[in-house]
Amino acid sequence: MLSGPHGALDRPLLRLPFTSLAVLTVLLPLTGLLACLFLSLVYHYEDATYTHCHVSNYLPSISAAISRVPERYVWRCCVGLHSAPRYLVSAAYFAFYRARFSTRLPELLLSALALLCSLAENTGLMLLTYVASTESYGESYDVHKNAFIVFIASSLLHMLVTCRLWQVIRRHYVNPEEITSFRWKLRLFLFNVSCCLIAGYFFRRHNQYCERGVYTLFAFFEYLVVFSNMAFHMTAFWDFGSEEVIVATPPDKRY
């Protein structure tokens, strides 16, 4: 739980700065993805860069990079470990927005939408992670494909709604860290949308014309989509800089 009135808690079992939790939560998938890309390029280069039309490709897509062994298990482990803190951060943001917008109904509704999108994004990521593309057939393939759609759509909508909420916060509050947070959120959202559009363009062009190196450009911009998404979530570093996560027993708990 986030830090609150200490009188309501017994002796804390664990006290962790929220900034450390934010860094750890982002580092897990970031480290896992970089490790998978490295392993794919070094040990599974031919398989990972294979294209259906046999044109030259020099970078694996993320789906290809996380679908082989041991890459598959590295990625699943990192995503699994980071999922619980992500749900915690979603709940923390919702509580933060409710406190800020207690008398503003439109923003409260947007806060609820941001929570739903954040939960859907994390759930979609877990589903597409644990149902790998290379082992997906029939109904399982539909799960993987739909999970990817849910992840991308909810991620973009979450960033858009979050930017709107922080625009209102910037308008009514003058905390320098909150202004910095809003500016980086907006920049990363615009960058993420741009990379999504460019990646989609190269993916469609590759499927239509099978040109040499086009799939490599798709993979590169796909990386940027994911990295900018991680960076967007990392802005929690400014939003909860003075908060702590405390694990404690309730005062009436006896062993």
For each residue, the residues with C-beta under 8 A, 3 or more apart:
1: 4 245 246 247 248
2: 18 92 95 240 243 244 245 246
3: 6 243 244 245 246
4: 1 8 9 246
5: 8 9
6: 3 9
7:
8: 4 5 251
9: 4 5 6 12 246 248 249 250 251
10: 248 249 250 251 253
11: 248 249
12: 9 15 246 247 248
13: 247 248 249
14: 245 246 247 248
15: 12 244 245 246 247
16: 20 21 244 245 246
17: 20 21 243 244 245
18: 2 21 22 92 236 240 241 243 244 245
19: 22 23 237 240 241
20: 16 17 23 24
21: 16 17 18 24 25 85 88 89 245
22: 18 19 25 26 89 233 234 236 237 240
23: 19 20 26 27 234 237
24: 20 21 27 28 85
25: 21 22 28 82 85 86 89 233
26: 22 23 29 30 82 230 231 233 234
27: 23 24 30 31
28: 24 25 31 32 78 79 81 82
29: 26 32 33 78 79 82 230
30: 26 27 33 34 227 230
31: 27 28 34 35 78
32: 28 29 35 36 74 75 77 78 79
33: 29 30 36 37 62 65 66 75 78 226
34: 30 31 37 38
35: 31 32 38 39 71 74
36: 32 33 39 40 65 66 71 74 75
37: 33 34 40 41 60 65 223
38: 34 35 41 42
39: 35 36 42 43 44 65 70 71 74
40: 36 37 43 44 45 48 60 64 65 68 71
41: 37 38 45 48 59 60
42: 38 39 45
43: 39 40
44: 39 40 47 48 60 68 71
45: 40 41 42 48 49
46: 49 50
47: 44 50 64 68
48: 40 41 44 45 60 64 65 68
49: 45 46 57 58 59 60 64
50: 46 47 57 64
51: 54 55 57 206 210 215
52:
53: 210
54: 51
55: 51 210 211 212 213 214 215
56: 212 213
57: 49 50 51 213 215 216 219
58: 49 213 216
59: 41 49 215 216 219 220 223
60: 37 40 41 44 48 49 64 65 219
61: 64 65 215 218 219 222
62: 33 65 66 219 222 223 226
63: 66 67 132 133
64: 40 47 48 49 50 60 61 67 68 133 134
65: 33 36 37 39 40 48 60 61 62 71
66: 33 36 62 63 71 72 75 129 132
67: 63 64 71 72 132 133 134 135
68: 40 44 47 48 64 71 72 134
69: 72 73
70: 39 73 74
71: 35 36 39 40 44 65 66 67 68 74 75
72: 66 67 68 69 75 76 132
73: 69 70 76 77
74: 32 35 36 39 70 71 77 78
75: 32 33 36 66 71 72 78 79 129
76: 72 73 79 80 129 130
77: 32 73 74 80 81
78: 28 29 31 32 33 74 75 81 82
79: 28 29 32 75 76 82 83 125 126 129
80: 76 77 83 126 129
81: 28 77 78 84
82: 25 26 28 29 78 79 85 86
83: 79 80 86 87 122 125 126
84: 81 87 88
85: 21 24 25 82 88 89
86: 25 82 83 89 90 118 122 233
87: 83 84 90 91 119 122
88: 21 84 85 91 92 245
89: 21 22 25 85 86 92 93 118 233 236
90: 86 87 93 94 115 118 119 122
91: 87 88 94 95 115
92: 2 18 88 89 95 96 240 243
93: 89 90 96 97 114 115 118 236 239
94: 90 91 97 98 111 112 114 115
95: 2 91 92 98 99
96: 92 93 99 100 239 240
97: 93 94 100 101 107 108 110 111 114 165
98: 94 95 101 102 108 111
99: 95 96 102
100: 96 97 107 169
101: 97 98 104 107 108 111 165 168
102: 98 99 108
103:
104: 101 107 108 168
105: 108 109
106: 109 110
107: 97 100 101 104 110 111 165 168
108: 97 98 101 102 104 105 111 112
109: 105 106 112 113
110: 97 106 107 113 114 161 164 165
111: 94 97 98 101 107 108 114 115 165
112: 94 108 109 115 116
113: 109 110 116 117 157 161
114: 93 94 97 110 111 117 118 158 161 162 165
115: 90 91 93 94 111 112 118 119
116: 112 113 119 120
117: 113 114 120 121 154 155 157 158 161
118: 86 89 90 93 114 115 121 122 154 158
119: 87 90 115 116 122 123
120: 116 117 123 124 150 154
121: 117 118 124 125 150 151 154 155 158
122: 83 86 87 90 118 119 125 126
123: 119 120 126 127 150
124: 120 121 127 128 147 148 149 150 151 154
125: 79 83 121 122 128 129 147 151
126: 79 80 83 122 123 129 130
127: 123 124 130 131 143 144 147 150
128: 124 125 131 144 147 148 151
129: 66 75 76 79 80 125 126 132
130: 76 126 127
131: 127 128 135 136 140 143 144 147
132: 63 66 67 72 129 135 136 144
133: 63 64 67 136 141 144
134: 64 67 68
135: 67 131 132 140
136: 131 132 133 140 141 143 144 145
137: 140 141
138: 141 142
139: 142 143
140: 131 135 136 137 143 144
141: 133 136 137 138 144 145
142: 138 139 145 146
143: 127 131 136 139 140 146 147
144: 127 128 131 132 133 136 140 141 147 148
145: 136 141 142 148 149
146: 142 143 149 150
147: 124 125 127 128 131 143 144 150 151
148: 124 128 144 145 151 152
149: 124 145 146 152 153
150: 120 121 123 124 127 146 147 153 154
151: 121 124 125 128 147 148 154 155
152: 148 149 155 156 196
153: 149 150 156 157
154: 117 118 120 121 124 150 151 157 158
155: 117 121 151 152 158 159 192 229
156: 152 153 159 160 192 193 196
157: 113 117 153 154 160 161
158: 114 117 118 121 154 155 161 162
159: 155 156 162 163 185 188 189 192 229 232
160: 156 157 163 164 189
161: 110 113 114 117 157 158 164 165
162: 114 158 159 165 166 185 189 232
163: 159 160 166 167 182 185 186 189
164: 110 160 161 167 168
165: 97 101 107 110 111 114 161 162 168 169
166: 162 163 169 170 178 181 182 185 186
167: 163 164 170 171 182 186
168: 101 104 107 164 165 171 172
169: 100 165 166 172 173 178 182
170: 166 167 173 178 179 182
171: 167 168
172: 168 169
173: 169 170 178
174: 179
175: 178 179
176: 179 180
177: 180 181 238 239 241
178: 166 169 170 173 175 181 182 238 239
179: 170 174 175 176 182 183
180: 176 177 183 184 238
181: 166 177 178 184 185 235 238 239
182: 163 166 167 169 170 178 179 185 186
183: 179 180 186 187
184: 180 181 187 188 231 235 238
185: 159 162 163 166 181 182 188 189 232 235
186: 163 166 167 182 183 189 190
187: 183 184 190 191
188: 159 184 185 191 192 228 231 232 235
189: 159 160 162 163 185 186 192 193 232
190: 186 187 193 194
191: 187 188 194 195 224 228
192: 155 156 159 188 189 195 196 225 228 229 232
193: 156 189 190 196 197
194: 190 191 197 198
195: 191 192 198 199 221 222 224 225 228
196: 152 156 192 193 199 200 225
197: 193 194 200 201
198: 194 195 201 202 221
199: 195 196 202 203 218 221 222 224 225
200: 196 197 203 204
201: 197 198 204 205
202: 198 199 205 206 214 215 217 218 221
203: 199 200 206 207 215 218
204: 200 201 207 208
205: 201 202 208 209 211 214
206: 51 202 203 209 210 211 214 215 218
207: 203 204 210
208: 204 205
209: 205 206 214
210: 51 53 55 206 207 214
211: 55 205 206 214
212: 55 56
213: 55 56 57 58 216 217
214: 55 202 205 206 209 210 211 217 218
215: 51 55 57 59 61 202 203 206 218 219
216: 57 58 59 213 219 220
217: 202 213 214 220 221
218: 61 199 202 203 206 214 215 221 222
219: 57 59 60 61 62 215 216 222 223
220: 59 216 217 223 224
221: 195 198 199 202 217 218 224 225
222: 61 62 195 199 218 219 225 226
223: 37 59 62 219 220 226 227
224: 191 195 199 220 221 227 228
225: 192 195 196 199 221 222 228 229
226: 33 62 222 223 229 230
227: 30 223 224 230 231
228: 188 191 192 195 224 225 231 232
229: 155 159 192 225 226 232 233
230: 26 29 30 226 227 233 234
231: 26 184 188 227 228 234 235
232: 159 162 185 188 189 192 228 229 235
233: 22 25 26 86 89 229 230 236
234: 22 23 26 230 231 237
235: 181 184 185 188 231 232 238 239
236: 18 22 89 93 233 239 240
237: 19 22 23 234 240 241
238: 177 178 180 181 184 235 241
239: 93 96 177 178 181 235 236
240: 2 18 19 22 92 96 236 237 243
241: 18 19 177 237 238
242:
243: 2 3 17 18 92 240
244: 2 3 15 16 17 18
245: 1 2 3 14 15 16 17 18 21 88
246: 1 2 3 4 9 12 14 15 16
247: 1 12 13 14 15
248: 1 9 10 11 12 13 14
249: 9 10 11 13 253
250: 9 10 253
251: 8 9 10
252:
253: 10 249 250
254:
255:
